[in-house]
């Protein structure tokens, strides 16, 4: 049985913003390994559109970016959206009944399925489907933006802390 994991880079004040802070080399390598080993990713529309950046090679990429792109392209992806008309390579569009799809993926697959996007995570949290929350805290204060928890804050229990690289710590929580 697969586990649904919601994790994103987050500021100290609880916001996610892929443009405001980037992972250092060690954290980026951590993410490469994570994507390589994943059973797949379930994305909301907005974060999926951001992640589509990895679908095409860019001339300024180094080895790490090429490694991440290769792993991301191979990974199965499901995209929850009512507005998209199609999804990119190795991705399936989910336009209805995301809870049934998430439950089916958990039952059918083995390993970790990563949840991308605070709004999708809110929906899956309300349904009690997320098994772990990974908060990658960075020493940045944004003061505004999209919060990591887009809805009500679920009761959580801390199960692990891991320093990754020079400036991030991953806090792992499970539903209490």
C-alpha positions, 0 to 999 in steps of 0.5 A: 500500500502506498503512502500519500506525502505532502511536502514543500519548501516553506518559510519560517512564517509558513508560506510556500513560494518557489521563486523566493528561496531555492534549495541548496545543493544538498537539498536539491540532491535530496529531492532528486533521490526522492523523485527517483524513488517515488511511486508517483506524484499527484499535483494540483493544477497550479503546482503542476504548471510550475513543475512543467518547467522540467519537461524541456531541457534548458541550455543553462542546466548543470548535471543536477538539473538534468538528473532531476528533469530525467527523474521527474519525466519518468515519474507517473503523475496525476493532475487534479484539474477541472480547467486543464484540457490535457496533461503533459507526458507521463501524466494523467488528468483527473477532472473528477472524484480526486478522493476516489483516485487518491484512494485507488492509488494508495491501494494499487501502488507501493511506496510514496506518492507525493502531493503537490500543491497546498489546495490539493493537500487541503482537500486530501487532508480534509478527507483524511488521506494524507499519511505524512507531512514534510515541512522543509523549513528555510531560514526565510521570512516572507510575510505573505504568500500562499500558506503551506496549510491552505485550510484548517490545520490538522492535528499532527504529531512530530515523528522526525527531524532531519537537517538537510544541507546547510539551511533547511530542516525537514520536519516529518509529521503524521496525523495525530 
